[in-house]
Amino acid sequence: MGEPYYRYHLFFCVNTRDDGGPCCGDAAAQQLRDYAKQRIGELGDAVPESVRVNTAGCMNRCSEGPVMVVYPEGVWYRYRSREDIDEIITEHLCNQRPVARLRI
């Protein structure tokens, strides 16, 4: 079957709810997803594997949000800031060490 096209897929929930319930979209999820994509691009070869940053709809973990999941490992994260995103990129993507304090 060969090597996967991307080593990592990052899926960021950016869903918003019309009913006023908790949702990732109300917690700057889109902006932080955009930051992750930009930051990975800026780092270039410092991120040793190919990475795809995707937008996702609701992933049914609204009360834990904002959330993202990293595949192929299926590691779920809650993040709040650019610093959290930087730590996920550095530790998980570059050093293959999931960030325990942000895992859900």
WOQUI-V758857 format. One record per backbone hydrogen bond with DSSP energy under -0.5 kcal/mol. CO is the residue of the C=O (numbers start at 0). NH is the residue of the N-H. If there is no record, write none. Layout:
CO,NH ; CO,NH
This chain:
7,51 ; 8,10 ; 8,70 ; 9,11 ; 9,53 ; 10,12 ; 10,68 ; 11,55 ; 14,24 ; 16,19 ; 22,25 ; 23,26 ; 23,28 ; 24,27 ; 27,31 ; 28,32 ; 29,33 ; 30,34 ; 31,35 ; 32,36 ; 33,37 ; 34,38 ; 35,39 ; 36,40 ; 37,41 ; 38,42 ; 39,43 ; 42,45 ; 43,46 ; 45,47 ; 49,6 ; 49,7 ; 51,9 ; 51,53 ; 53,11 ; 55,13 ; 60,63 ; 61,64 ; 65,78 ; 66,12 ; 67,76 ; 68,10 ; 68,70 ; 69,73 ; 69,74 ; 70,8 ; 73,75 ; 74,69 ; 75,103 ; 76,67 ; 80,84 ; 81,85 ; 82,86 ; 83,87 ; 84,88 ; 85,89 ; 86,90 ; 86,91 ; 87,91 ; 87,92 ; 88,93 ; 89,94 ; 90,96 ; 91,95 ; 97,99 ; 98,101 ; 98,102 ; 99,102 ; 101,77
